[in-house]
Amino acid sequence: MMGKAGSKAGFLKDALGALGPSAGVRFGEPMASHTALGIGGPAEVFAVPESEDVLVRVMRAAMECGAPVVALGGGTNLLVRDGGVPGLVVHVGALKSLEATGGEGAEVRVRAGAGVRLQQLLAYCRREGLSGIEALAGIPGMLGGAVAGNAGSYGTEIKDVVQMIRLVGFDGTVRELGVEDAGFVYRGSSLSGAGVVTEVTLCLRSDDPADVAKRMDGFLRRKQSAQPVGERSAGCVFKNPEGKSAGELIDSAGCKSMEEKGIVVSRLHANFFINRGRGSAGSFMILMDAVAGKVKEVHGIRLDPEIRVIGK
């Protein structure tokens, strides 16, 4: 198996090398440098295409070489295993377009690249007086990942304002999907299995900038008081079971401050695991299993991961 993976990487290296610097290709790139947790082994091949057109060629090259592809945004809500990621990791960070494109009445459509940081988008909405995503204030990461993972907070999900999604399929075909085609579910969608999101059109509402700012600031204060915003974490580790809070279940099961070799359950919000600087993916997963097992033992409830785990 290792021989086959290495061979694919060699073919992919040659194919992507022909695209020149526009593909932003690197080899053995440490994923710890690209994740909020600061954890993860190397990506066999890592690319940062400068445009959608270049991404199309990158995806076609990967398909021809039979190399698996993983899309990467801000690296939040993501755990990369210590053995790294075989095949190709595509980072969308260069796709940063952001503009209003019209609308009717109070409706305003905003088109944004997948590499736009969610908080950059919120700052734009604050300045322009655009309402609809104020509750997402304080959520890190990039728009593409937020849409693929259906990011949400305080009763708002990003799918609520998504109108159209543009992506490049694994075969290099560009597609445009309506919200009904994205397979949105609680903290997820079918987009990761379809390709790499490149652009999203959002349907927002025109509002007074001061009112938008006031609501954003209120949500941000709530988040900062209840979550370890400044710590090295990947956000919520487990999904909330129907009608319950995963954090409260973990807390009441006596799991706060449980630790496994540098990974610790946050005392501020028990559904956040903090990397104290020396943790590994292996330690993180051991702690996940221990916490889930304790919750199952105490409450009889099985917790499902919200965090995305990739690599070997």
C-alpha positions as a Markdown table, in Angstrom:
| # | Residue | x | y | z |
|---|---|---|---|---|
| 1 | Met | 0.0 | 0.0 | 0.0 |
| 2 | Met | 2.8 | 2.4 | 0.9 |
| 3 | Gly | 4.4 | 1.8 | -2.5 |
| 4 | Lys | 1.2 | 2.5 | -4.3 |
| 5 | Ala | 0.7 | 5.8 | -2.4 |
| 6 | Gly | 4.2 | 6.8 | -3.0 |
| 7 | Ser | 3.9 | 6.1 | -6.7 |
| 8 | Lys | 0.7 | 8.2 | -6.9 |
| 9 | Ala | 2.4 | 11.0 | -5.1 |
| 10 | Gly | 5.3 | 10.8 | -7.6 |
| 11 | Phe | 3.0 | 11.0 | -10.6 |
| 12 | Leu | 1.0 | 13.8 | -9.0 |
| 13 | Lys | 4.2 | 15.7 | -8.3 |
| 14 | Asp | 5.2 | 15.6 | -12.0 |
| 15 | Ala | 1.7 | 16.5 | -13.1 |
| 16 | Leu | 1.3 | 19.4 | -10.8 |
| 17 | Gly | 4.9 | 20.6 | -11.4 |
| 18 | Ala | 3.8 | 21.3 | -15.0 |
| 19 | Leu | 1.2 | 23.8 | -13.8 |
| 20 | Gly | 4.0 | 26.1 | -12.4 |
| 21 | Pro | 3.8 | 28.3 | -9.3 |
| 22 | Ser | 0.1 | 29.1 | -9.8 |
| 23 | Ala | -0.8 | 25.7 | -8.2 |
| 24 | Gly | 1.2 | 26.6 | -5.0 |
| 25 | Val | 2.4 | 23.0 | -4.7 |
| 26 | Arg | 4.5 | 21.8 | -1.7 |
| 27 | Phe | 5.5 | 18.3 | -0.5 |
| 28 | Gly | 5.5 | 16.9 | 3.0 |
| 29 | Glu | 3.8 | 20.0 | 4.3 |
| 30 | Pro | 3.2 | 19.7 | 8.1 |
| 31 | Met | -0.6 | 19.9 | 8.7 |
| 32 | Ala | 0.1 | 21.1 | 12.2 |
| 33 | Ser | 0.8 | 24.5 | 10.6 |
| 34 | His | -2.6 | 24.6 | 9.0 |
| 35 | Thr | -4.9 | 23.4 | 11.8 |
| 36 | Ala | -6.4 | 25.4 | 14.8 |
| 37 | Leu | -5.2 | 22.6 | 17.1 |
| 38 | Gly | -1.7 | 22.7 | 15.8 |
| 39 | Ile | -1.7 | 19.0 | 15.4 |
| 40 | Gly | -1.2 | 16.7 | 12.4 |
| 41 | Gly | 1.4 | 14.9 | 10.3 |
| 42 | Pro | 2.5 | 15.9 | 6.8 |
| 43 | Ala | 0.4 | 16.1 | 3.7 |
| 44 | Glu | 1.9 | 14.0 | 1.0 |
| 45 | Val | 1.1 | 16.7 | -1.6 |
| 46 | Phe | -0.2 | 20.2 | -0.6 |
| 47 | Ala | -1.6 | 22.7 | -3.1 |
| 48 | Val | -2.9 | 26.3 | -2.8 |
| 49 | Pro | -4.4 | 27.0 | -6.3 |
| 50 | Glu | -4.5 | 30.7 | -7.0 |
| 51 | Ser | -7.8 | 30.6 | -8.9 |
| 52 | Glu | -10.7 | 28.3 | -9.7 |
| 53 | Asp | -9.3 | 27.7 | -13.2 |
| 54 | Val | -6.0 | 26.4 | -11.7 |
| 55 | Leu | -8.0 | 24.3 | -9.2 |
| 56 | Val | -9.8 | 22.6 | -12.1 |
| 57 | Arg | -6.4 | 21.6 | -13.5 |
| 58 | Val | -5.2 | 20.4 | -10.1 |
| 59 | Met | -8.3 | 18.3 | -9.6 |
| 60 | Arg | -8.0 | 16.7 | -13.1 |
| 61 | Ala | -4.3 | 15.9 | -12.4 |
| 62 | Ala | -5.2 | 14.2 | -9.1 |
| 63 | Met | -8.0 | 12.2 | -10.8 |
| 64 | Glu | -5.7 | 11.1 | -13.6 |
| 65 | Cys | -3.1 | 9.9 | -11.0 |
| 66 | Gly | -5.7 | 8.2 | -8.9 |
| 67 | Ala | -4.8 | 10.3 | -5.9 |
| 68 | Pro | -7.3 | 11.0 | -3.1 |
| 69 | Val | -8.2 | 14.7 | -2.5 |
| 70 | Val | -9.0 | 16.5 | 0.8 |
| 71 | Ala | -10.2 | 20.1 | 0.8 |
| 72 | Leu | -8.8 | 22.4 | 3.5 |
| 73 | Gly | -9.9 | 25.8 | 4.7 |
| 74 | Gly | -9.0 | 27.4 | 8.0 |
| 75 | Gly | -8.3 | 24.0 | 9.6 |
| 76 | Thr | -10.9 | 24.5 | 12.4 |
| 77 | Asn | -13.1 | 21.7 | 13.7 |
| 78 | Leu | -10.5 | 19.4 | 12.2 |
| 79 | Leu | -8.2 | 16.7 | 13.6 |
| 80 | Val | -5.4 | 15.4 | 11.4 |
| 81 | Arg | -3.9 | 12.1 | 12.5 |
| 82 | Asp | -0.3 | 11.9 | 13.3 |
| 83 | Gly | 0.6 | 9.8 | 10.3 |
| 84 | Gly | -0.4 | 12.6 | 7.9 |
| 85 | Val | -2.6 | 12.8 | 4.9 |
| 86 | Pro | -1.9 | 10.6 | 1.8 |
| 87 | Gly | -2.7 | 12.0 | -1.6 |
| 88 | Leu | -3.5 | 15.7 | -2.2 |
| 89 | Val | -4.6 | 18.4 | 0.3 |
| 90 | Val | -6.1 | 21.4 | -1.5 |
| 91 | His | -6.1 | 24.6 | 0.5 |
| 92 | Val | -8.7 | 27.2 | -0.7 |
| 93 | Gly | -7.0 | 30.1 | 1.1 |
| 94 | Ala | -6.3 | 32.0 | -2.2 |
| 95 | Leu | -10.0 | 32.2 | -3.2 |
| 96 | Lys | -10.8 | 35.5 | -1.5 |
| 97 | Ser | -13.3 | 37.4 | -3.7 |
| 98 | Leu | -16.0 | 39.3 | -1.8 |
| 99 | Glu | -18.7 | 41.5 | -3.3 |
| 100 | Ala | -22.4 | 42.4 | -3.2 |
| 101 | Thr | -24.1 | 41.4 | -6.4 |
| 102 | Gly | -27.6 | 42.9 | -6.2 |
| 103 | Gly | -30.9 | 41.8 | -4.8 |
| 104 | Glu | -34.5 | 43.0 | -4.5 |
| 105 | Gly | -36.0 | 45.1 | -1.8 |
| 106 | Ala | -34.2 | 44.6 | 1.5 |
| 107 | Glu | -32.5 | 41.4 | 0.1 |
| 108 | Val | -28.8 | 41.7 | -0.7 |
| 109 | Arg | -26.9 | 38.9 | -2.4 |
| 110 | Val | -23.2 | 38.6 | -1.5 |
| 111 | Arg | -20.8 | 36.4 | -3.4 |
| 112 | Ala | -17.7 | 35.3 | -1.6 |
| 113 | Gly | -14.8 | 33.0 | -2.3 |
| 114 | Ala | -14.3 | 29.9 | -0.2 |
| 115 | Gly | -11.1 | 31.3 | 1.2 |
| 116 | Val | -12.7 | 34.3 | 2.8 |
| 117 | Arg | -12.4 | 34.1 | 6.6 |
| 118 | Leu | -15.8 | 33.9 | 8.3 |
| 119 | Gln | -14.9 | 36.8 | 10.5 |
| 120 | Gln | -13.8 | 38.9 | 7.5 |
| 121 | Leu | -17.3 | 38.2 | 6.0 |
| 122 | Leu | -18.9 | 39.3 | 9.3 |
| 123 | Ala | -16.8 | 42.5 | 9.4 |
| 124 | Tyr | -18.0 | 43.2 | 5.8 |
| 125 | Cys | -21.6 | 42.7 | 6.9 |
| 126 | Arg | -21.1 | 45.0 | 9.9 |
| 127 | Arg | -19.7 | 47.7 | 7.7 |
| 128 | Glu | -22.3 | 47.4 | 5.0 |
| 129 | Gly | -25.3 | 46.8 | 7.3 |
| 130 | Leu | -26.1 | 43.3 | 6.2 |
| 131 | Ser | -28.1 | 41.0 | 8.5 |
| 132 | Gly | -28.5 | 37.2 | 8.8 |
| 133 | Ile | -25.3 | 35.8 | 10.2 |
| 134 | Glu | -24.7 | 37.9 | 13.3 |
| 135 | Ala | -24.9 | 34.8 | 15.5 |
| 136 | Leu | -21.8 | 33.4 | 13.8 |
| 137 | Ala | -19.6 | 36.1 | 15.4 |
| 138 | Gly | -16.5 | 34.6 | 16.9 |
| 139 | Ile | -16.5 | 31.4 | 14.8 |
| 140 | Pro | -13.1 | 30.9 | 13.2 |
| 141 | Gly | -12.3 | 29.3 | 9.9 |
| 142 | Met | -13.0 | 30.0 | 6.2 |
| 143 | Leu | -16.3 | 30.3 | 4.4 |
| 144 | Gly | -15.9 | 27.1 | 2.3 |
| 145 | Gly | -15.4 | 25.0 | 5.4 |
| 146 | Ala | -18.2 | 26.8 | 7.3 |
| 147 | Val | -20.6 | 26.0 | 4.5 |
| 148 | Ala | -19.4 | 22.4 | 4.0 |
| 149 | Gly | -19.8 | 21.8 | 7.8 |
| 150 | Asn | -23.0 | 23.9 | 8.1 |
| 151 | Ala | -21.5 | 26.0 | 10.8 |
| 152 | Gly | -23.9 | 27.3 | 13.3 |
| 153 | Ser | -24.4 | 29.1 | 16.7 |
| 154 | Tyr | -27.3 | 30.2 | 18.9 |
| 155 | Gly | -30.0 | 28.8 | 16.6 |
| 156 | Thr | -28.5 | 30.1 | 13.4 |
| 157 | Glu | -27.0 | 27.8 | 10.7 |
| 158 | Ile | -25.1 | 29.2 | 7.7 |
| 159 | Lys | -27.4 | 27.1 | 5.4 |
| 160 | Asp | -30.2 | 29.6 | 6.4 |
| 161 | Val | -28.6 | 32.2 | 4.2 |
| 162 | Val | -26.9 | 30.1 | 1.4 |
| 163 | Gln | -28.4 | 30.6 | -2.0 |
| 164 | Met | -25.9 | 29.0 | -4.3 |
| 165 | Ile | -22.7 | 27.0 | -4.0 |
| 166 | Arg | -20.0 | 26.7 | -6.7 |
| 167 | Leu | -17.6 | 23.8 | -6.5 |
| 168 | Val | -15.1 | 21.9 | -8.5 |
| 169 | Gly | -15.8 | 18.2 | -8.5 |
| 170 | Phe | -13.2 | 15.5 | -8.1 |
| 171 | Asp | -13.2 | 15.1 | -11.9 |
| 172 | Gly | -12.4 | 18.7 | -12.4 |
| 173 | Thr | -16.0 | 19.7 | -13.5 |
| 174 | Val | -17.3 | 23.0 | -12.2 |
| 175 | Arg | -20.8 | 22.8 | -10.8 |
| 176 | Glu | -23.3 | 25.2 | -9.3 |
| 177 | Leu | -25.6 | 23.8 | -6.6 |
| 178 | Gly | -28.7 | 25.3 | -5.0 |
| 179 | Val | -29.2 | 25.0 | -1.3 |
| 180 | Glu | -31.5 | 22.1 | -1.8 |
| 181 | Asp | -28.7 | 20.1 | -3.6 |
| 182 | Ala | -26.1 | 20.5 | -0.8 |
| 183 | Gly | -27.5 | 17.8 | 1.5 |
| 184 | Phe | -27.4 | 20.1 | 4.6 |
| 185 | Val | -27.9 | 18.5 | 7.9 |
| 186 | Tyr | -27.0 | 19.5 | 11.5 |
| 187 | Arg | -23.3 | 20.4 | 11.4 |
| 188 | Gly | -22.7 | 18.8 | 8.0 |
| 189 | Ser | -23.6 | 18.5 | 4.3 |
| 190 | Ser | -22.8 | 16.3 | 1.3 |
| 191 | Leu | -20.4 | 18.9 | -0.1 |
| 192 | Ser | -17.2 | 17.3 | 1.1 |
| 193 | Gly | -18.0 | 14.2 | -0.9 |
| 194 | Ala | -18.8 | 16.2 | -4.0 |
| 195 | Gly | -15.6 | 18.2 | -4.5 |
| 196 | Val | -14.0 | 21.5 | -3.3 |
| 197 | Val | -16.2 | 24.5 | -2.7 |
| 198 | Thr | -14.8 | 27.6 | -4.4 |
| 199 | Glu | -17.5 | 30.2 | -4.1 |
| 200 | Val | -20.8 | 30.8 | -2.2 |
| 201 | Thr | -23.7 | 33.2 | -2.8 |
| 202 | Leu | -25.4 | 34.3 | 0.4 |
| 203 | Cys | -28.8 | 36.0 | 0.6 |
| 204 | Leu | -28.7 | 38.6 | 3.4 |
| 205 | Arg | -31.0 | 41.5 | 4.5 |
| 206 | Ser | -30.2 | 45.2 | 4.4 |
| 207 | Asp | -30.3 | 46.7 | 7.9 |
| 208 | Asp | -28.9 | 49.6 | 9.9 |
| 209 | Pro | -25.1 | 49.0 | 10.4 |
| 210 | Ala | -25.4 | 50.1 | 14.1 |
| 211 | Asp | -28.1 | 47.5 | 14.7 |
| 212 | Val | -26.1 | 44.8 | 13.0 |
| 213 | Ala | -23.0 | 45.7 | 15.0 |
| 214 | Lys | -24.9 | 45.6 | 18.3 |
| 215 | Arg | -26.2 | 42.1 | 17.6 |
| 216 | Met | -22.8 | 40.8 | 16.6 |
| 217 | Asp | -21.2 | 42.3 | 19.6 |
| 218 | Gly | -23.8 | 40.7 | 21.8 |
| 219 | Phe | -23.3 | 37.2 | 20.4 |
| 220 | Leu | -19.5 | 37.7 | 20.6 |
| 221 | Arg | -19.7 | 38.6 | 24.3 |
| 222 | Arg | -21.8 | 35.5 | 25.0 |
| 223 | Lys | -19.4 | 33.3 | 23.1 |
| 224 | Gln | -16.3 | 34.8 | 24.8 |
| 225 | Ser | -17.9 | 34.3 | 28.3 |
| 226 | Ala | -18.9 | 30.7 | 27.6 |
| 227 | Gln | -16.2 | 29.2 | 25.3 |
| 228 | Pro | -12.3 | 29.1 | 25.4 |
| 229 | Val | -12.1 | 31.4 | 22.4 |
| 230 | Gly | -8.4 | 32.2 | 22.8 |
| 231 | Glu | -7.2 | 28.6 | 23.4 |
| 232 | Arg | -5.8 | 26.2 | 20.9 |
| 233 | Ser | -8.9 | 24.0 | 20.1 |
| 234 | Ala | -10.9 | 22.7 | 17.2 |
| 235 | Gly | -14.3 | 24.0 | 18.5 |
| 236 | Cys | -17.0 | 21.6 | 19.6 |
| 237 | Val | -15.8 | 18.0 | 19.7 |
| 238 | Phe | -19.2 | 16.3 | 19.8 |
| 239 | Lys | -22.6 | 17.1 | 18.3 |
| 240 | Asn | -25.4 | 18.1 | 20.6 |
| 241 | Pro | -27.8 | 15.1 | 21.0 |
| 242 | Glu | -31.4 | 16.0 | 20.2 |
| 243 | Gly | -32.7 | 18.4 | 22.9 |
| 244 | Lys | -29.5 | 18.2 | 25.0 |
| 245 | Ser | -26.1 | 20.0 | 25.3 |
| 246 | Ala | -23.0 | 17.8 | 24.7 |
| 247 | Gly | -21.0 | 20.2 | 26.9 |
| 248 | Glu | -23.5 | 19.9 | 29.8 |
| 249 | Leu | -23.5 | 16.1 | 29.5 |
| 250 | Ile | -19.7 | 15.9 | 29.6 |
| 251 | Asp | -19.6 | 18.3 | 32.5 |
| 252 | Ser | -22.2 | 16.5 | 34.6 |
| 253 | Ala | -20.5 | 13.2 | 33.8 |
| 254 | Gly | -17.4 | 14.5 | 35.7 |
| 255 | Cys | -15.2 | 14.9 | 32.7 |
| 256 | Lys | -14.1 | 18.5 | 33.1 |
| 257 | Ser | -10.3 | 18.8 | 33.3 |
| 258 | Met | -9.7 | 15.2 | 32.2 |
| 259 | Glu | -6.4 | 15.1 | 30.4 |
| 260 | Glu | -4.4 | 12.9 | 28.1 |
| 261 | Lys | -0.8 | 13.8 | 27.4 |
| 262 | Gly | -1.2 | 17.5 | 26.7 |
| 263 | Ile | -4.9 | 17.4 | 25.6 |
| 264 | Val | -7.3 | 18.6 | 28.3 |
| 265 | Val | -11.1 | 19.1 | 28.5 |
| 266 | Ser | -11.8 | 22.8 | 28.9 |
| 267 | Arg | -13.0 | 23.9 | 32.3 |
| 268 | Leu | -14.9 | 26.8 | 30.6 |
| 269 | His | -16.8 | 24.6 | 28.1 |
| 270 | Ala | -16.5 | 20.8 | 28.4 |
| 271 | Asn | -17.2 | 20.2 | 24.7 |
| 272 | Phe | -13.9 | 21.9 | 23.8 |
| 273 | Phe | -10.6 | 20.0 | 24.1 |
| 274 | Ile | -7.5 | 22.2 | 24.5 |
| 275 | Asn | -4.0 | 21.4 | 23.1 |
| 276 | Arg | -1.6 | 22.7 | 25.8 |
| 277 | Gly | 1.2 | 22.7 | 23.2 |
| 278 | Arg | 2.5 | 19.1 | 23.3 |
| 279 | Gly | -0.6 | 17.1 | 22.4 |
| 280 | Ser | -0.9 | 14.6 | 19.5 |
| 281 | Ala | -3.9 | 13.4 | 17.5 |
| 282 | Gly | -3.5 | 10.0 | 19.1 |
| 283 | Ser | -3.9 | 11.6 | 22.6 |
| 284 | Phe | -6.9 | 13.7 | 21.4 |
| 285 | Met | -8.7 | 10.5 | 20.1 |
| 286 | Ile | -7.9 | 8.6 | 23.4 |
| 287 | Leu | -9.5 | 11.5 | 25.3 |
| 288 | Met | -12.5 | 11.6 | 22.9 |
| 289 | Asp | -13.1 | 7.9 | 23.6 |
| 290 | Ala | -12.7 | 8.3 | 27.3 |
| 291 | Val | -15.1 | 11.2 | 27.5 |
| 292 | Ala | -17.7 | 9.5 | 25.2 |
| 293 | Gly | -17.5 | 6.4 | 27.3 |
| 294 | Lys | -18.0 | 8.3 | 30.5 |
| 295 | Val | -21.1 | 10.1 | 29.2 |
| 296 | Lys | -22.5 | 6.7 | 27.9 |
| 297 | Glu | -21.9 | 5.2 | 31.4 |
| 298 | Val | -23.4 | 8.0 | 33.3 |
| 299 | His | -26.2 | 9.2 | 31.0 |
| 300 | Gly | -26.8 | 6.3 | 28.7 |
| 301 | Ile | -26.3 | 8.6 | 25.7 |
| 302 | Arg | -23.9 | 8.1 | 22.8 |
| 303 | Leu | -22.1 | 11.2 | 21.7 |
| 304 | Asp | -21.3 | 11.5 | 18.0 |
| 305 | Pro | -18.2 | 13.5 | 16.8 |
| 306 | Glu | -18.7 | 16.9 | 15.3 |
| 307 | Ile | -15.0 | 17.3 | 14.7 |
| 308 | Arg | -13.8 | 16.0 | 11.4 |
| 309 | Val | -10.9 | 13.4 | 11.5 |
| 310 | Ile | -8.7 | 12.8 | 8.5 |
| 311 | Gly | -5.4 | 11.2 | 7.7 |
| 312 | Lys | -3.7 | 7.9 | 8.7 |
